[in-house]
Amino acid sequence: MKKYLYLLGFFSLFWSIQSCAQKKKPLIDPEPVESSQISISSLNKSQIQALDRLGRVWGFLKYHHPMVGEGKYDWDQELFRILTNYLVASTPQEQEKYLLDWIETLGEIPPCTSCAASSPEAVQRAHHDWINTSLSYEPLKQKLIEIYHNRYQGKHYYVTTNKGNGAVEFIHEKMYRETPYPDAATRLLALYRYWNNIQYFYPYKHLTDQSWDSILVSYIPKFIDASDELAYELVVLQLMAETNDSHAMIKAGNDQILKQKGQYYASFRGAFIEDQFIMVDDYQPQFTSSIGIQKGDRITRINGKYVEDMVKELTPYYPASNKGSYLRNLAMDLLRSNQSTMNITFESNGKSMELTIPLYPKDQLDYYTWYKTNPLDKGYHVMENNLGYISIAALKEKDILRLKKDLISTKGIIIDLRNYPNLRLPEELASYFVNDKVPYAKFSFPNVQHPGEFLVSAKNILRKQKVTYTGKVVVLVNEVTQSAAEFLAMALKVGPQTVIMGNQTAGADGNVISMILPGGIESWVSGLGVYYPDGRETQRIGIVPDIEVKPTRKGIQANRDEVLEAAIAYLK
């Protein structure tokens, strides 16, 4: 690819930019470009606002313009190609006129005969208020409105939907894997890509703490100023946390974050119980027994820092739908370091004590994350007092037919969802507990022909089977109950004898979708909206227990499972 290097002087006191402007090339580039060779630094307010406008227009065109939808342009390279000249323009009107001239070069906008307004059945509708609030050049605004009314309706080059569940899939996105720390313009591309994907295809954009409309402009300087690979990974993670979604995470490409968290772990597990960081279990009892800390002891400081201060400081780096899922995730990292020892202060039997504890590589520990599993656990069994117990984490599909026969005469059944299901089809189990045809959930899914619109599926139905359980059922949930576990809880809830017991679940239901970002980053976020049949949402709220029961510090000290005990007492 031919390159032309332009040396640009300072056009403001705090602004510098160096660019390699490129000619247009065919979309399939035999030599993928790993760097834009554009650097940006020291943005002032007007430049940030200019980049905000550019990101909105670039993303709108990516998912609406017919020529882009057909795959006529490498849309990343188009951003790099115009960025320098766009920023050189001295006023917003000149910048917007430049954008209009650029759009005119993309090709004709053929009339669309099937581009309808948002469906009255949609649970979310496409909104483009930003065209009027963010832009001032009237011809550009009219052009974008024209494109919206004649948006692409064919098989899109950059976005499609999963044929099985209707969730969106982003395709043909370059990962720039060979450059873990991308240059400034490519980092800007990462922000534009993620922000627009959430803008048009995230089912819960309306539930974020901060208006998603305000996020783009606030993160432009953060992405530009990210000074190294770690800083870049962290700002990507912060951006993901703005979705307020427990599904949001960096699935791959976060090597520096993992290094920062550390490779050594305590031999015991901490969790937040009654808003206190409590030692709750051992990964390796023989290591912990000689330390002097016991179950139920409260850890107050780690390496001199108060735990409550750490809880506040680390919030931006742990995407979560609610407080419970945030504390669940944070607890897994607090007792972790790059050093082989850690200083802790803890309270035990009313006394404050300080210890330097040894830390171990993960492969030396029976390490688990949200919950403990035992490969020898059975999927179900009959407890004392003729009560059935089902562990969803251990239950296999082949167990379902047997348990329907083996548990039919029990006085009650406890279904433990404080874990993650080992089942692919929740209906097979949940239908055992209904005596009629009953709806239990419905989904919203994106309309890629109308970006920003989410339509609603038919209701998911449970149907009565030949064998129906008529006794009482208690479903145990907590902050670990997430995604498929929450969906199963919804299905079980409709049983006429079922109660939900425990505490608020993670509030991240529905399938996850993957987004590829420059620097070799793969991210996840929720892709389908999940609702009760009456339209109530589960995102962030989770599955609300009928009977709230939470573990206590005293219960941990006594090695009791208080939630299970409450379920047994209820059934007895």
N, C-alpha and C positions, 0 to 999 in steps of 0.2 A: 504494500500500500504506500503510495507516494505521500510524503509528508512535507509540509512547508512550515518552517519555524519562524515565528514572528516574535521579535523582541519588543515588549511593551514597557513603556516607562510608567512611573507612578501617576495614576489619574486621580488619586486622593492621598491625603497624608498617610493613611493607614492601609492602603490597598496595594497589593502587587499580584500580578497574574502572568504566567508564562504558558504559552499554548502551542500545541502542535495541531493546526487545523488540517482536516483531512477531506479529500474528495469523497463523494458518495461512492459506495461500493455495493456490489450485490449483497443480499442479506446473508447468504452463507459464505463466510469469510474463511478461506483455507488456512489463514494464519491469524487466529484470534488475537485481538489486541488485549494485552494485560494491563495497560496503563493509558490513561487519557493524555498524559504528559501535560496536564494543566494543574497549576498550583494556585491556591487562593489563600489569602491570609488577612487578618485584621479587618474584619467587616465593620462598617458603621451601620447605623440604623436604616438608612435608605437602601443600602446594598442588601441588607437582610430582607427587607420588604420586596426588593426586586427579585431576589431568589425565591421568595415565597410565591410570588406571582408566576414565575417561570415553572416552578414545580407543579403548581395546579394546572397550568395550561398543558405542560408536557404530559402529565398523567391523564388529563381529560382526552387529549388527542390519542394517546396510546390505546384507550379502550373504546373510543367513539369514531375516530376518523376511518373512513372506508379503506383508504390506501394502506394505512398502518395495520388495520385488521386483516387485510389480505396478505400481509407479510412483505410489502414492497420495500420496507425500510428497516434497517437495523436501528431500533429506536434508542438504544444506548449511544451509539455513535452519532446519531442526530443531535442528541443533547450535547455531546462533546464538540460537535462541529459548530454549533451556533453559540455556545456559551460565551466565548471571548467577545464576539461582536455585540452580543446582547448586553454584556456588562459595560462595554465601552460607551454605549449610548448614555448620554448625560442626564436625561430626564425620564420619568415614568412614561410619558407619552411617546417619547422616541423609542423606548424599549418595547412598548406595546405595539407601536407601528412596525418595528422590526419583526416582532412575533407574527403579525398579520402578513407581512411580506413572506416570511418563512412558510406559513401555512399555505399561501397561494402557490408555492413551488411544489407542494406535495401532490397536487393533482386535483382534478375536478371532483365535486361532490355530487354523485348521481342522485336523483330523487328517490326517496324511499317510500314505497307504498304500504309497507307493513309496520312502520314505526309508530306504534300506538302510544298514547299517554299511559301513565301508570295505571295498572289494574286496580279497580276498587277492592279487589280481594287481597291486595298486597298488604303485608304487615309492616313493610318499610317501603318508602317510595324514593325515587331519585330526586335529589334536590341540588340545584346549581345556583343557589343564592350568591355564592362567591363571585360569579361572573359580574354581578352588579355591584357587590360591595368591595371587591378587591381590584377591579379593573376600572379605568377611567376613559379609555379610548373607545368611543362608540363603535366605529367600524369593526374593531376586534371583537367586541361583545356580540355584535350582530352575527359575525362569522361563526363564533362558537355556538350560538343559538341555532344557526342554520345547520351546523354539523350535528348538533344534538337531535334535531328533527329529522335528519337524514343519516343517522348513525348506522354503522356496519351491522348487517344482519346475518352474515354467512358464518362459516366455520372460522373462528378467530385464530390468528397465528399465535397470540400470547396468552389466551385464556380459554379454558373449556370447562366442562363439568364431568364429574365421575358418573358413568352410566349406572352404577349400582345404587348410589345414595344421593346424587344431585349436588354434592359438594363441589366447590370450585377447584380447579387445578391450574396452576400457572406453568406454562410450558415455554420452551425455547428461551429460557432466561440464562444468560451467561453468569458463571459463578466467579470468574477471575481468581481461581483457586491458587494460582502460582504467585499471587501478590497478597499475602495475609494482611499486610498493612497497605491498603490502597492509597493512591494520591488523593488530594483534596476533592477534585471533581468527581472521582469515582466514589468517594465517601458520600458526596452529595447525591450521586445516583442511587446509592443504597437507601438514603433517607427518602428520596422521591419515590422509589419503587415500593418501599414498605408503606409509606403514608398513603399512597394512592390505592394500594391493594386493600388496606383497611377501609379507606374511604368508600370504595365501591363494592367490596365483597365480604365484609365482616358483619355477621348478623347482630352483633351486640354493640355497635358503635355508639348507639344512643344511651348505653348504660355506663360509659366511662366517667370517672370522677371529673376529669378535665374535658371540656369540649374538644372533640377530635379536630374541629376546625381550627383551633388555636395551637395545636401541637406542632404543625409544620414550621411556622415562623419561629417558635421557641427553640426548636432543635437544630435549625440551620447553623448557628454559631457553634453549637456543641459538636456537631459532626465536622465542621471545618477545623475547629481547634483541637480535635483529638490528636495528640502529639505522638502516639506510637501505637503498636498493635494492641496492647492491653487497653489503652484509652479508647480505641475504636470499638473493641469488643464490648467494653463497659457501656458506651453510649448507645450501642445497638440494644443491649440488654435493658437499659433505661427506657428506650423507646418502646420496647415490647411490654414493659411493665405498665405503660400508659393505657394498654388495652384492658387492664384490670381483669385478666383472664388467667385462671390457674393452668390452662393448657399452654399458655405462652411460654416458650423457652427457646434457648439456642440448643438445637439437637446436635449440631456438628459445627466445628470451626471456632470453638471457644477455648482453644488450647491455653492461651495466656490467663484467662480467668481461672481455669482449673489449676494452673500452676500457682496462681496467687492464693487460692484457697488452701492448697497444701496437699501433700501426699501422705501425711501421718495423721492417725485418728486415735482418739481415746478408746480404751477397752470397754467403755460403758456408753450407754445411750442417754441423752437428755431430751426432755420434751416439756412443753409449756402446759402446766397443770395449775388451774386457778390463778392464771396470769403470772406464775412463777416458773423459773427454769429449774426443773426437778430431774434428778437422776432416777430413771425409770426402769432400766434393764441393763444387762451385761451382754456385750458381744462375746467376751471371753472371760468367764467367771474366774478362772485360775489367775488371770492377770489382775483383775480388779480386787480380788479378795485381800491382797497384800497392800493395797493403796490406803484404805481407811475410809473411803466414801461408800455409803450404803443407799439402797433404794429409799426414795422419799427425801433425801437430803437436797437442800435448795442451794444451787450455785448462784452466787451474787456477783462475782467478778471473774473475768478471764484475762490473764496477762495485765492485770491492773485496771481494766475497763469494766465499768458497771454494765451488767447485762441489759438493763433497761435503756441505757444510752446506745448500746449496740443495736437494739431492736429499732430505735428511731433512725439511727444513721444508715442502716442497711436496707430500709424499706424500698428505695428506688431501684434496687438491684434484684428484687425477688418478685416477679410477676405473680399476682394472686387475685382471685375473685373476691376474697373476704379475709378478715383478720385470721381466722382459724387456719386457712390453707397457707397464709403467709408464715405464721409462726411454725407450722408443721415443716415447711421447707427450710426456714432459717435454722431450726433446731439441728438439722442434719449437718450444718457447716460450722456451728459455733465451737465444737470441740475438735477442731481440725487445724493443722498448721504445717508449715514447711520445716519447722523445728521438731526434733524428736522428743521434746518435753514441753510442758505447758504449765503455767502457774494459775491456780484457781483458788478462789475464796468461797467457802460454802458453810452453810448452817446445818448442824446436826445435833439433835437433842437439845436445842436451845443455845448451843455454843457456836461461835464463829471460829472457823479453822482455815489455815492456809496450807496448801500443798503444792509441790512440784510433781506433776504426774507424768509418767512415760507415755509416749504416743507410738503407734505401730503402723507399719504399712498395711494397707487394706487386706492383702493376701494372707496376713497372719491372724486375721480376725474373722469370726463368723458374722460378717457385716451385713446388715439389712437396712433398708431405708425407711419407708413409711410404716411398715408392719412386719412382723416376724412370721415366717412360714417354716413348716417342718415337712420335709419330703415324705415322712412316714404318716402324716395326718390323713385320716379318712375324710372323704367328702361329706359323710353324714354318719351319725350313730344315734342310738337311743340312750339318753341319760337316765339318772335316777328319777323316780317319780313318774316314769313312763313319758318323758318329754323328749321329743326329737330335736336334734341339733344338726344344722347344715352349715358347713364352712364353704362359702362360695369360692374362696381361693383354692381349695383342694378339690372341689366337686368337678367331676368330669361329665361330659355329655352322656357317656354310657351308664353313669350312675343314676340318671333321672328315672328311668323305667323301674329300676329296683327300689329306689327310695319311695316311689309312689305306693308300692306294695308294702314295704317294710315299715313305713311311718303312718299308714292309714288309720291304725287303731290307737295312736298315741293321744295323750290328753292335750297336747299343744306342741307347736314346733317353733324353735328359735332359728332364724336365718341370719347368720353373721355376715354383714356387709362392711365391716370395718377392715376392708382389704380390697382386692381387685378381682373381678370374676374370672374364672377359668372357662366360662361358657361363651359360645358365639351367638346363641339364640336364646335370649331371656324368656321368650314366650313359652318355650318348652317346659320351663319350671313354673313360671307365674300362672299358666293356665290351670295348673293343679289346684289352685286356690280360689277359682271363680266358679259360680254356679249358673252363669248366664253369659251372654255375649256383651262385652263391656269395653268401651274405648279407654285408653290410658295415656296417650301422648299424641302429639303431632309435631311436624318439623316445619321450619322455614328454610328455603334454599334460594340461592342467588339466580337471577335471570341475566345471563351474560349478554343477551341481546338488548338489555336495558340496564346497564350498570348502575348499581345503587338500589335496585328493586329486589325485594325478597317476597316470593310467593309461598303459599302454605300448602303442605301436602294433605292428603286424606288422613284421617285419624288412624293411628295404630290400634288394632282390635285384639283383645283376648277372647278366645272362644272356649266354651265349656267342653271338657274332655269326658271320656267315658267314666273315668274315676275322678272324683272331686273330694278334696279334703275339707271337712266341715268343722274341724276344731279351731281353736284360737291360734293366731300366728303373730309372733313378734319379730320385727326386722330391726336389727341393730345397726346403727350408723354413727359416724363421727366425721371429723375433718379429713380422714383418709379416704372416705367414700367419695369417689370422683368419677366423672365421665360414665363409662359403661356400668359402674357400680350404682351411680345415681339413676341411670336410666332403668336398671333392673329394679331399684327401689320404687320407682314410679309405677312399674308394671305390677309389682307385688302389692302396692298400696291399695289397689282397687279391689282386692279380695274383701269380702264382707266382714270377715273376722280378723282382719289384719290391722295392727297398730305399728307405727314407726317409733322406735325408742332410741335415745342417745342424744347427740348434739348436732348442731348445724353441719351439713356436708360442705364439700369444697366449692360447689357452685360453678362447675365447668362441665356441662353436659354436652352431648353431641360429638360428632367426629372432628378430628383435627385435620388441618390442611397444612401443607408445607410451602414455605416461601424461601427462595434462594436469593442470597444477597452477596455482593462483592466481598472478596476476601475469603471465599470458601465457606461462608456461613449458611447453614440451613436452620431455619426457624420454624416453629410450630405455633398455631393459634387455632381457636375453635372455628369451624367452618359451617356448621349448621345450627340454626336456632332450634331450641327444644322447648315445647310448651305443654302444659296440661291440656286436656281436651277443651276446657273452658277458656283457654287463651292465656292463663297465668304463666309467667316466665319462671324458669328455674335458674337461669344464669345469675351468678353472684349470690342469689338467695339460697340456692341449694334445696335439698329436701328437708323441709321443716319437720322435726319430730312431733308426734302427737303427745308423747311423754318425754320430757327433757330429763336426762340423767347424765351427769358428767363425772369423770374420775376425780378423786380428791387426793391431796397429798397424804392424808392419813391412810387412805385405801392403798396407795402405792407402797407405803411403809409396811403395811400388813400383808402385802403381796396378794391383794384381792382384785378381782375383776368386778367392780361394783355395777357396771352396766349389765353384765351377764347375770349377776345376782338379782338385779331389779327385774330382769325379764323372767327369771325363774319364779320369783315371788309373785309376779303378775299372773303367770299361767297357773300357779298352784292355788 
